[in-house]
Amino acid sequence: MPTSHADVVTEHASRYLQQLCKHWAHKFPVAFDSSHGTIDLSLGRAILDSDAGTLHIAVTADEAGSLERLETVVADHITRFAFREELI
């Protein structure tokens, strides 16, 4: 299955991880704590890990043609939650 990785430099990595997981928990299977989260979205799976200054994201699409859309969905949500800062 096609997979993509991204690292988002932010002091709020744990906060954004938890916000993403809580946001999608009403619609998709989600498991998370303050430093690790797994979200089983309709297009594939997102695995999130946070450390002191980085949110690590891995997305795995169910189908090759879905990877770009899955990346966009996750990135758009992170950008919305982090509207107060410029993400790297």
N, C-alpha and C positions, 0 to 999 in steps of 0.2 A: 504494500500500500504506500502511496506517495506521502512523504513527510517533509515538513518544513520547520525550521527553528528560527527563533528570534530572541534577542535580549533587549529589554527596555531598561535603560538606566534611569532610575528614580529612587528617591528616598522613601517612597510610599508603595513599594512593591507588595508588601503583605496586604495593605489596604485594598489595592486594586485587584489582587488575587481574590480576596474575600468578596469584594463587590461583584466581580464577574460571576463567581460561583453562586452567590445569593440571587443575582439577577436572573440567571438561567435555571435555578433550582425549581421554579414553578412549572417549567416546561420540559426539562430534560433531566435524566439521572445525573446527579452531582455528588461528589464526595470531596470534602476539603477540611483543612485546618489552617492555621495562620501561615504555614510555609509550603503547603503542597495542595494542589487541587486537580481534580479530574472531572471533565465535563463531556458527556456523551451527547454531542449535538446530532442533528439529523443528517448532516453532511460528513461527520466523522468525529474524532475525539480531539479534545484540547487538554494538554497536560501543562500545568502551571507550577513553577517553583519560585520561591522568593528567597533572597538573602539580603544582606544589609543594604545594598544599593542597586539591586537588579531584579527585574521580573523576567524569568526565563520561561519561554513559551515554546511548546512543541505541538504542532497540529498534524494529525494524520487523517487524510481523506479516505472515505470508503471507496471512492472511485477516482481514477486519475484526473478526470475532467472537473472534479469538485475542489481540488486543492486551492486554486486561486480564489474561488468564492469563499471557502472556509477561512483562508488567511484574511480576506477583506472583512468578513463579519467580525472576527476576533479583534482585528486592528481597529476597526471603527468603534467598537464598544470600549476598548481601552482608551482611545482618544477622547471619547465622550466623558468617561469617568475622570480623566486627567486634564480636563479643560483649563485648570488653573496653572498648569505648568507646561513648558515646552519639553516634549519627550525626545530622547535621543535614540 
